[in-house]
Amino acid sequence: MPASIHEEVDHLLGAVSTPRTSTRLGCPSCGSAHAAQVLGDNGGISYMCTACGHSWS
């Protein structure tokens, strides 16, 4: 467990900056690649388009 929130943020930012071979998400409503991962109902993972506001899981 990190000693501070700063250590946790540094750890998370390091994970984000590493290259991945994943596919980019696209909004099923508008096709935008600007999607954010959000916590869904009952702890599930959902996504929200930051361009049009559409959400999906």
Secondary structure as the mmCIF struct_conf table of DSSP 4:
data_model
#
loop_
_struct_conf.conf_type_id
_struct_conf.id
_struct_conf.beg_label_comp_id
_struct_conf.beg_label_asym_id
_struct_conf.beg_label_seq_id
_struct_conf.end_label_comp_id
_struct_conf.end_label_asym_id
_struct_conf.end_label_seq_id
BEND BEND1 ALA A 3 SER A 4
HELX_RH_AL_P HELX_RH_AL_P1 ILE A 5 SER A 17
BEND BEND2 THR A 18 THR A 18
HELX_LH_PP_P HELX_LH_PP_P1 SER A 22 LEU A 25
TURN_TY1_P TURN_TY1_P1 PRO A 28 CYS A 30
BEND BEND3 ALA A 33 ALA A 33
STRN STRN1 ALA A 35 LEU A 39
HELX_RH_3T_P HELX_RH_3T_P1 ASP A 41 GLY A 43
STRN STRN2 ILE A 45 CYS A 49
TURN_TY1_P TURN_TY1_P2 THR A 50 CYS A 52
STRN STRN3 SER A 55 TRP A 56
#
